[in-house]
Amino acid sequence: MAQAEGTPPTFVVGQHESERKFRITNEISQLAHDNGYDMLTTPITTPHFQSRVLSLLSIHLSTVNQPVQDVTGTYFTSRNSAPLKIPSFTTADTNLRPEGTNSYVVAVSSRWIDMCSPDPLIADISRQVLLLELAYAAFCGVHHAIIPGPKLHHGSSHGYGLIYYARAIQEVLTTAPYIRINIWLPVVDNPELEADQMGDISPFARPEYLALSLPRQLPPSTVQTRWLSEPVRIFTLTSTSFVKNPKNFPVLSKAHQSYIFRAMRGVPPWIFLCDVGSIPGLEKIDGHAPTPAEAAQAPKKKEDLVPHLSYIRNLERKQPQWTRVESFTLGYQDYLQAPLQPLTVNLESVTYEVFETDPVKYEWYERAIAKALKDWGLEKKPTSSQDGRVVLAVVGAGRGPLVSRAIRASVEAGVDIELWALEKNQNAFVHLQRQNEAVWGGSVTLVHSDMRSWKGPVREIQAEDLAAETKPSKVHYPIDIIISELLGSFGDNELSPECLDGVEHLLNPVHGISIPTSYSSHITPISAPRLYADIQNQTKSNPAVPETPYVVMLHAFDYLSTTAPAISHLSSVASSAAASTSISTPSATPPPMKEVDTPIIQAAWSFSHPNPNIPEESRLSARPSNSHNTRQTRLTFPCTEGGTCHGLAGYFETVLYRDVELSTNPLTMDAKSKDMISWFPIYFPLKTDDRKVWYEWFVEVFMHQSGIGLRGGSQPKRIRVGMSDLHSSIQDGCLM
């Protein structure tokens, strides 16, 4: 969903009636739109269908034994759970039919079914009803459906009920694969519901989307944040979610406003107003237009017939506008991307183009280059060129943005430069040649080569300098300043150290400067249910997926290690929100996020350039060793709140030159490089075997040796004389 910079998030507002008894026709749909609603819900079946099912159940139960339990409390599944086949719909069972308006309709499954029931007969009937409803909704062309969440009201039996519920959801996903299923759950502090239902509900299924019901009293902020880390597609608000202001107008509390505001900074969830009144004007369509006498007695004062909707629309207008960064990253949120392989893959022009749109990165590079040149001039360092110009080399020039910035920095610093641009991508090199002709006026020396095999700048030796014919006519000389943009999302993950090692021997040995001069990698544990579900789905076709680090614009996730038990990564956008006003007016602006505690993000390792630790033999070798770039770390993260660790989030910080720095670390990015978009965080997924049961075994053979035992007694001493391998059935283990 794309949003233009400078526009606020768009709200999609729907209307839901629990007891809607009429069919959603084109006329009713248009009436809802005229009143300001974008979508409507519809029940899939009618009360007639419920009555028919209950009647069938009553007849069935009269012919079988009543459910009984054994001594362990387990229900028998033979005589008391004989299957009851629910027949398909009749015309009296549903008002839903194939219509063009169904793309604006969300189907709602029956609330009276209970797939978590400990009675296997009730659970099976509920499953059949759900499958019939969703299959028919799919036939009618409905794109979205809401299914009530599991009913956890059966005491110790709830764990089994969740598995039955999840199995039914899995069948629905198979039966109606083109319907987006939303599981309807309350935003409550229920650890069992969160851990089982939201995290690892069962091995059979995971909800694709959630519809969250916001109660009048929201749970603690830590719980709110955990819910927002789930794939939330819909918010539902009832009349009890609102409070009345002094003018008797329904408004939301500041906590509710803040929660909605936070959610809207990503892909905005839809908002459904539930049972807040019927659609105004519906009585005319139903043929109940008022008589002239009734019309005359009606109050003349214009009254807001949809006050709850009016408030939500007003809230929509008061939302802060999308920033440039938010507009750019919206389509990438929680989307797994494999890191680039710039050494083995020639990047496409569009990839370079995306990087070049960054409003910060290249500006900061220009500042760093200008400062380095000014320092060179002020300190009167000797240069490597014969004419006194400072020799600059952009290694990995791409389409040339750093080349342009180096030229501008030279002008700003008032220091002349001799500029070289190196690029191995043959396609990008063509673009560089055109840029040199049309933009840089031929002032740049271009080299098509891998930086690791480049011998450095070269100049011809004039004839009078030649002492003998055997001497070469060309000579290589050092580089004063090497400029590169080889950093990956974790700093070193795109081989910046290895690449710069290969060109560092060309640097001026006394005064040489590398931009960047250093960079460090940082890491923290996170809970990311959406990413976990995505990786699990991809693992079916590619077992290597859980072993791959991914570049991700993290959005729906939770920091697990914080300085106090509350953190939201969305707090950074709060500063852009307008100040909150009192909820006593319907035009109240959503309050900004309150200040929250910060995550604990620790440094893992760092690299610096020039690197003094490169072995001399490695510098001279055709196949240099990379052992000096080996890094390892062991970090400990305190976690004050419970949560599921799905992976590690990685960031980096870099010093380009002196005080010019870039950072993707949430703790420092605003201070060092606010609004930079060139790099997304890296995500290291985790996988476990806690859903698989397997056996491991091995056999040891001992012989007894007479004599003094281990503790000085007369017990014979055991000596192991043989042992089998450790056998494991993990590959064929049973999934729980």
N, C-alpha and C positions, 0 to 999 in steps of 0.2 A: 504494500500500500504506500504509494508515494505521496508526499506532502510538500508543498512549496514553502521555501523559506519565507518567513514573515507572516505566515498564516497560522491560526491556532488549530489544534487538533479538532477533527470533525467528529461529532457525536452521532451515532446511529441509535435512535430511540424507538423502542417497540412497546406495544401494549399487550398485556396478558390478562385474560379473565379465566379464573379457575373453573367456572361453570358456564363457559361459552357454549350455547346450544344451537347456534345458527352457523350456516356455511359461509365461509369467506368468499363472497362473490366479487366480481370486478367493481361493482358499485360500492360495496362496503370498503374494499381496499382503497378506492379513490377517496372516499369520505375520510378514512383514517389519515391519508396523506394530506388532505385539505386541512385537517385539524393539527397537523404537525408531526404525526407519527410516520416513521419510516418502515416499520414492520409490524406484523401481527402474529400472534400464536394461534394455533388451532388444535383442539384435541383430535386425536386420530380416530377414536371410537366414541360412540354415544353411550348414555346410561343403559340403553336397551341391550347393548352387547354385554355390559357388566351383569345385568339381570340374567341374561341367557347363560353366561358362564356359571354364575352362582346356582342357577337351577340345575344345570348339568352336574355340578359338583354335589349338590344335595342328593340327587338321584344316585350318583355313583357311591357316595358314602353309605347309603342305605343298604348296599349290597356287599360291602366289605367290612372287615373287622376294624375297630377303632385303633388308632395308632397306640402302640405300647413301647415301653423302653425296657432294655435289659438292665442288669444290675450295674452296669457301668454308665448308664445314662444315655447310651447310644440307641437311636431309633432303628428298629428292624427295617429292612428295605425290601422285604419280600411280600408277605401277605397283606400288610397294611399300606403298601404303596403301589398297588396295581395302577398302571398308567391310565390316564384319562385323556383321550384325544379331543382337543378343542377344534371344532370345525371352522372352516374359513368364513369370511364375512358374508353377510347378506346386505342388501341396500339399507336396511334399518339399523345396521351396526355402525355405520360411519357416514358422516356428512362430507368427508374429504373426497375430492374427485380430481382428475387431471384438468388443470386450468393454467392459463398463462400467469395468473397472479401468484402461483405457488412459489415463485422465486423470491417473493417478499414475505413468505409465510414460514414460520418455524413450527414444526409439528411437535406436540407434547404427548408422550406416552402416558398410559394410565397410572394414576397415583395409587390405585387400590391393589395393585399386584405387589408381591413380596418375594423377590428371588432369594432373599436371605433367610426365608422361613426354615426353622429346624424340622418342619414337617416336609418330607421329601415330595409328597403329593402337591402341596401348595406351591413349593418352590418350582416344581416341574410345570404346573399350570401357568404360573407367572412367567416362566421362561417362554412357553408356547405363545402366550398372549403378546409378549414383547416382540417375538420374532414375526408374528402375524402383522402386528401394527407397523413395524419398521419396513417390512417387505412391501406392504401396501403403500406406505408413504413414499418409498422409493419408486414404486410404479407410477405414482401420481406426479412425480417430478419435483418432490420436495428436496431441498438441498441441505437443510439443517434440521436437527431434531434435539429435543431436550428429554433426557431420561432421569427421573428422580433417583437420587443416590441410594445406597444401601441402607436398610433400616436396621440399625444396630440396637435392638431392644430385646435381645434374646439371651441376655446374661452371658454365660461362658460359651454359648454356642456361636457367638458372633464370628469367630475366626473361620469356621467352616462356611458360614453364610457368605462371607466375603468371597470365598473361592467359588461358590456356586454363582454368585452375582457376576464375578469376573468371567466365568465360563460363558454365561449368557451374553455378556457384552462382546466376547470374542465371536460368538455365533452371529451376533448382529453385524459386526464388522465384515463378516464373510457374506452374509445374506444381502446386506445393503451397503456395499463398499463405497458408493458415491455419495452417501449421506454423511455429513460431518456431525458426529455424535458429541453432545455436550452433557456431561454428568452434572446433575443439579445438586449442589452441596452447600451447607451453611458455613459461613466464615466463623468457626468456633474453635476454641482451644480444646481439641479432642485428640490427644496423642495417638490413640488407636486408629482414629479415622485418618489422621495425617500420615502416620508411619505405614499402615497397612494399605489403605485405600489410595493415598496419594503417592507413596513411594514405590512399594513393591506389593501391590494389591494381591497379585498371584502370578504364577508363571503364564497364565493364559492370556491376559489382556492388560492394557493400560489405557485409561481414557485419553482420547485424542484431544479433547478440549474440556474445560470446566465451565459451568455456569454457577457463579457464586452468589448466594443470597446474603445480602448485608443486613444484619439485625440492627436494632436500635442501639444496642451497646456493643461496640466493636471489642474484640479481644486485645490483649497487649500487643505492642508494636512488633515484638519478635514474631508473634504468631501471624500478624498481618503480612509481614515481609515473607514468611515462609509460604503463605498462600499465593502471594504475587509471583513467587518463583515457579509456580505451576502454569500450565498452558491455559490461562484464563481467556475465555472468548466472550463471556456474557456476565454482566452484573444484573441482579434482580433486586428491585426495591419495592417493598410493599408500603402501604400507608403508615404502618407502624415504624418504618425506617425513618420517617420524617418527624420533625417536631413543629409545633406551631409558634410563630413569632407573635409579638403583641398585636399585630393586625390580623391575626388568625389565618395567616398565610403559611402553607407548608414549606418548610425549609429543612436543609440537612445540617447536622452539627458540623463544627469545624473538623472534627476527626473524620467524618464521612467525606467532607469536601477534600481534605488532604489525601485521603486514600484514593479517591477517584482521580484526583490530580496526578498522583504518582503513576497510576495505571495507564493514564492517557499519554504518558511520555514515550510509550512504546507503540505497538500496534494497538490503537484504542479499542478496548472491548465495547461491545454493544451494551446499552442500558435498557432493560425492560422494566416498565412500571406495571406492577402486578396488583390487580383488584383495587385500583384507585378511582374507579368510575368507568362507566361505559363510554363509548365513542359518541360525542355530541352529534345530534342529527340522525342517529340511528332509528329513532322512532318514526321518522318520516319515511324511511326506506321500508320499515316494517308495516307501513300503512296505518300508523297511529298519529297522524298529523293532528294538532290541536284544532278544536272547533273555533269559530270566530269569537264565541263568548269566552273560551279559555284563553285565547290569544289576547283579548282585551284585558283580562284580569292578570296577565303575566306582568312581572315587574319591568318597568321601562329602563331602569338602570342597567347598563351593560355589565355583565358578570363574567369573570373568567371561568369557563366551563372545564378547563383542563389545567388547574393550578399547579399540579405536580409536574406536568409536562412543561409548563411555562417556566417553572423554576429551573429545570434541567437545561432548557434551551438558554436561559439567562446565564447559567453556569458555564455553558459551552462558549458563549461570547466572551466571558471573562477569563478564559484560559490564556496563559502566556503563549506567545507565538512560538512556532518552531524556530530554533536557532539554526544557523548554517550547518553546524555539526550534526544536530538531530535530524535535519532534513536529509543529509548525506547518508547517515548510518541506518536510517529506519528500515530500508529494505534488506539490510545485512544482519539484523539482530538475531542472535541465536542460530545463525546459519553456519554449518561446518564447512570450512574450506581447508584443503590441504596446503601447507606452506609452499611457497614458490621454490623452484629448483633452478635458479638463474644460471648455474654452471652447466647444467645438462640440457636445459630447455631454453630455446630462444623465445623470449616473451613477445606477445603481440603488441601492436601499437596501442590498442585500447587499454591494455594493462598499464603501460607507461602513462597514458593520458589520465587515468584515474588517480595515480599518484601525484601527478603534476597539478591537480586541483587543490592540493593541500594549501590552506591559507597561511600556514605557520612554518612548515618545515623549511622551505627554500628561502624564506625571509631570514630565518635563523642561520642558515648556512651562509647567506650573504654577509650577515653581521660577523660571523666567525672568521670568514675569509678576510673581510675588511680589517678586523682587529689584528689578525696575524700579519697582514701586509703593513699596517701602520707600525706595529712593534718592530718589524724587520727594518723599516726605514729609520725609526727613532733610535734603535740600537745600533744602526749602521753595520749590520751584519754583511759580510761578503756574500755575493750571490754566485751561483754555479754557471751563469752565462758569461760570455765574453764581453757583452755590452752593458753589464750591470743590471739587467732586468732580473726580477725574481722568477725562477722557473717553477711554474705550477703544472701539475698533471692531474686531470680528472680521470680516475680509473674506474671503468664501468660507467661510461657517460650516458648510456641509454639514448634518449632523444635529445639530450643536451641541456636540460634545465640548469644543472650546476655550472655548465660552461657559460651560459648567459649570466648567471649570478656572479661568477668569478670576474667576468668582464666589468660588470657594474661595480663590484667591490673594488676593483683596481682604480676605477675612476673616482669612487668615493674616497679611497685612501690616498689618492694622488701618487700611487706607486706603479711604475710600469711593470708589466709582466710578460713573460714568454709562456704561452699557454699550449699545453698538449692535451689531447682528448683521446682516450683509449676505449675501444669497444669491440667485444668479440662477436656480438650478434650481427651477422652480415646484413640482415634486413634493416636494423636500426642504423647501421653504418651508412646506408644509402641516405637515410633521413639526415644524418649528421653532415654529410657532404652538401646536401641542399641548404641546410642551415648555415653552413660556413660560407657558401656563395651568396645567399640572399640576405642573411641577417648579420653575420659576424665579419663580413667583408674580407674573408680569407685570412683573418688574423690568427686562426687556430690551426695547429698542426695535428692532423687526424692520423690515428694508427689503428688498423684493423688487426687485433691480436688479443690473445688471452694474457691478462696482466702477469700471470705466473711465468710466462715464457718470454716476456718483453725484456729487451736488453737496455731500455732506457732511452732518453733523448740522444740525438745524434747530430753531429755537424760535420761538414766537410772541412778538411784541412787544406788551406791554401797552398799553392805550389811552392812558394818561397819558404814555407815551413818544413817542407819535406827534406829529410836528411839523406834518405836513400830510397831507391825505387821499391824496395821490399816493404817499406812502411805502408800501413793502410791509408787510404785517402779519406776515411771517415773515422770519427772518434766519438765514443759515448761519454756522457757526463751526468752528474747527479741531478736529482730533483730537489728543489728547496721545500716545496709544500705539496704533499699528496692529499687529494680530496677524494672521498669515496662515500657512497650511500649503499653499503652492503648489509646494513643491519636488518635482522629479522625481528619478529614479534617477541622473541626471547633474547634478543641481542645477538647472540652468536649462532643462532640456529640456521642461518643461510650462508654459513661458512665465511663470515667476515674475517675472523682471525687467520684462517688458512689462506684466504686470498691475499690479505695484506702481508702475511709472512712471505709470500712469493714475490712481492714487489718492494718490500722494505729495504732490501740490500741496495736499491737504487737511490735511496734517500740520502741527502746531504748528511754525512756522518757526524758533523759538528753541530750544525744549526737546524737540521731538518725538522719539519713539523708535519704531523699527520692530523687531518681533520676527518673524522673525530680522533681525539687523543685517548679516550678510554670509554668503556661501557660496562655496565653490570647487569646481571639478571636477577629478578626478584620473583618470589613465589608465595602463594597462600592457598589453603584448602577451601573449596567451595562446594555448595550443594546446588546442583543444576539438573532438576528432573527432566526438563525438555531435552537437553543435550543427551542425557542418559538414555531416554526413550528413543531418540533418533539413532544413537549409536547401536542400541540393541536391535533396532529394525534393520540397520545396514549389515549387522554382523551375520545375518542369515545368508546373505549372498557373498560376503567378504569377511572371513574370519579375522583378517588383520586389522579391521577397523578399530577395535579397542586398544590396539598397540600403536596407534598413530596419533601424534600430536596435531591439533587443529588450530587454525587461526579463526577466531570467533569474535564477533562484536557481542560480548556478553551483556545480556539484559535481564532475563528472567533467571536470577540466581541469588544465592545467599552466601555471604561470607560466614564461615563457621568459626573463625578465630577473631575475636574483637576485644577491645579494651574493656567492654562492658556488655551485658546481654542485650544488645540491640544495635543493629546496623542495617542500613539500606544503601546500596550503591546508587540509588536514585537521588540521594540527598544533594548531589552536586548540581542537579538541575533546579533545586529549590531556590537558589540565589537569584534565578531569573524571574521568579514569580513576583507578582505585585503584592504589596502588603495586604493582609487580611482585614476585612471589615466585619462589623457585627453581623450576626445571622438574623438580626431583627428586620432586615430588608430582603426582599426576594432577589435583589441584584448583588447579593454578597459575593465577593471575590473569593475563590478557594484559597485558603491560607497556605503559605509556603510550608515545606517540610520543616519540622523542628530540627534543631541541631542534634545529630546523633553521634555516637562514638565511632571511632575509626577502626578499620580492619587492621589486623596485624599482618604486615607483608614484610618478609625478610629477604635480605640479599643472599643469593646462592653463591655467586662467584663473579669475577670481573676479568677484563682484558685491557691492556694498554698498548699504545703504539706511539713511538717505536718500541718494539718488544725487546728488552735486553736479554731475555732468557732463551732466545733462539740459538741452539747449538751451532757452532761454526761449521761442523761437518754437514749439518742439515742445510745450511745456507748454500753450500757448494754442491750438494748432491743433486743429481738429476731427478731422484725420487726422494725428496726430503721426508724426514720423520715428522710425525705430528704429535709425538708424546708430550712435548712441552705445552701443548694446549689441552691436555687432559685435566678435567676438573671433577671434583666430587664434593658433596656437602651433606651434612646431617642437620636437620632443623627440627625444632620442637615448637608446636603451636598450642597454646592453651585454649580450650574451648569451654566457655562457661554455660552454653546452652546446648541442648541436644540437637541432633540433625544427622542427615545422611551425607557422607562425603562421596560425591560422585567423581571428583577429579581435582586437579590443581590448576589454578589460574596463574599464568606467567606474564611478567611485564619486564621492561628494561628502562634503564636510565643511561644517558650518554653525555659526556662532556665533549662538545665540538671543539671549543677552544676557550680557555680561561673560564669566564663566567657565562658563556653561551652554552646552554644545555637544553636537551630534549628529554622528555619523559613520557612513558605511558603508565607509570605507576600511579594509581589513584591518589596516593598520599602526597605526591609531589608534582603531578602533571599540571595542575592549575597554576602553580608558582613558576614552573619552568617552561612550559609550552602549551598554554591553554588553547583549546580549540584545534589542536593538531589531529588530523584524521588519517595520516598515512599508514599507521600501524594499528591493528586491532590486537587485543591480548591473545596469548596462546593458551590452549586448553589441553592438559594432559589427562585423558580419561582413565578411570580405574575399572577393573573388572574383578569379580570375586567368584568363588564357587559355593557361596552360601545357599544356593538354590539346588545344588546337586548333592545326591547321596551316593557315596561309593565306598568300596572296601579296599583296604591296603593290607597286605600280609607278607610275611616272610617266615622262614623256618630256620632255627638254629639247632645244631647237634652238639651235645656235650658228652664228655666222658668223665667219670669219677676217678680221681686219683687219691689213693689212700695216703694218710699222713695228717699233718696238722692243718686244720682249717684256717680260714681267713682271720678268725677271731681267737685263734689259739686253742680251740676245742678239738674234739675228736671227729667232728663232721668231715666227711671226705671233700676234697677240693674239686670244684668243677672246672674243666678246661674245655673251651670251645674248639671243636675240631672241624666244623664246617658251618656254612651259612648260605642260604639261597639268596637270590636277588630280592629286592623289594618289589613286590607285584602290586599293581594298582588297577582298579577298574574305572578310573576317573573318566576315561574317554567314552565309556559306555554307561556312565553313571545315570541314575534315575533322577529326573527333574522333579523337584517338589512343587 
